[in-house]
Amino acid sequence: MKVLITGGAGFVGANLAFYLTERGHQVTVLDNLVRRGSELNLPRLKAKGIRFVHGDVRCAEDLVGLPQDFDVICETCAQPSAIDGYGNPLFDINNNTLGLLNVLEFARRIGAGLIFWSTNKTYAGVHINQFPMIEGDLRWTWDQEAIAAQWGDNLPAGFDPVEGFSAAFTVDGKDHSIYGLSKIMSDLACQEWYDAFGVRTIVNRFSCLAGEGQFGKSAQGWVAWWAIAFHFGLPLKYIGWEGKQVRDALFIEDICRLVEIEINQLDKLAGSVFNVGGGKDISLSLREATALMERKFGTTVPVVYEEDPRKADHCIYLSDIRPVTAATGWAPKVSVEEGYDRIIAWVKDNEDLLRALYL
Ligand SMILES: NC(=O)c1ccc[n+]([C@@H]2O[C@H](COP(=O)([O-])OP(=O)(O)OC[C@H]3O[C@@H](n4cnc5c(N)ncnc54)[C@H](O)[C@@H]3O)[C@@H](O)[C@H]2O)c1
């Protein structure tokens, strides 16, 4: 297949470009290199013979100049932090929503399919955090008894207190973050372009993505950031919920494997919206990540506590992956332990490069 990856010099995009190229797909990458660290992927892309175009999805003309024969576009580019948008909301909307509309229109014009990287931030914190929870030593869990007493068999659509949230959960409400707003608008636009114009779109609402090659920071890409911080002895922060907030993690190899299935089954899966993550079996809290790093590195790092959670943050978010598994046969394989081993090996192999970015 001929594949265009927008945002293809970033963490997900570059890894996907390598993965698909190794499997015989013909990949072109477009990126404006706004994310610090993405420029470091350019020599690696070049070494694999992957075409790089320096362009910006906000500028429709940058897409017009591209070849017109792509089978599918993987739209991975974004301002991906859920915090930055409060300082400059129009940037997120321009970049993440209006940029996506340009890519959708390009897909429509050339007849390509489009796979969109949406997010769990399409769900409002006020809805996600409404379910009673129990505080454990290292993580919060859902209080099954209290939930059963309150809702019985009438749980809100899309919520299962063991499996987590599916795409049937409401996207209504405030409290998505500005980033989340920019993404739900794009997510809905993909669905609308499928319905109105027949553009074969697939929306994946990913939760916490992680892996080697991720220039993580506290505000985005925290799983990798934990390993980087431990390697260099840098301080970490727990922001709210005593550091016991829980995410399901999905590691890069599993992301790429799913996307290749979706590319190959585009006609069958067109119009789908999936929640995608590690699910209930591949999840961790910040404190659990700290404990794991202490074990792996044999050291500790200072941890700063902030009492108030980040605005619009979720306390427990798990993706209910049963629908995506049923539709595609895919299931995540990389465990938290294995995923971290790969990240730590990458950090050690790239110490000089990371030192220049982080110290
Ligand atoms: N990392 C996560 O935990 C996570 C979770 C859910 C969804 N997502 C989504 O997955 C996608 C990939 O995330 P990532 O972690 O690889 O982020 P990243 O920042 O590493 O990569 C995004 C790339 O897009 C590029 N970019 C940004 N704006 C652009 C524009 N206007 N034109 C062209 N290129 C532009 C950046 O330079 C960067 O290389 C994003 O859409 C993000 O919102 C990420």
The ligand as an ORCA input file, in Angstrom:
! r2SCAN-3c Opt
* xyz 0 1
  N       1.145      9.753     23.127
  C      -0.028      9.464     23.673
  O      -0.110      9.009     24.820
  C      -1.297      9.658     22.865
  C      -2.506      9.199     23.386
  C      -3.658      9.329     22.615
  C      -3.599      9.911     21.369
  N      -2.405     10.384     20.916
  C      -2.357     10.992     19.586
  O      -1.468     10.215     18.822
  C      -0.850     11.038     17.838
  C       0.648     10.822     17.870
  O       1.150     11.237     19.133
  P       2.705     11.221     19.443
  O       2.854     10.799     20.844
  O       3.438     10.504     18.368
  O       3.030     12.773     19.339
  P       4.372     13.481     18.797
  O       4.323     14.874     19.289
  O       5.577     12.661     19.107
  O       4.172     13.442     17.200
  C       3.345     14.347     16.525
  C       4.120     14.859     15.309
  O       3.258     15.746     14.599
  C       4.032     16.844     14.156
  N       3.100     17.963     13.956
  C       2.416     18.667     14.906
  N       1.658     19.603     14.319
  C       1.848     19.477     12.984
  C       1.337     20.160     11.851
  N       0.496     21.202     11.982
  N       1.740     19.777     10.615
  C       2.614     18.753     10.462
  N       3.144     18.078     11.499
  C       2.760     18.438     12.744
  C       5.051     17.074     15.259
  O       6.203     17.756     14.799
  C       5.372     15.633     15.672
  O       6.480     15.133     14.950
  C      -1.296     12.460     18.141
  O      -2.367     12.776     17.288
  C      -1.777     12.401     19.555
  O      -2.766     13.370     19.823
  C      -1.255     10.257     21.622
*
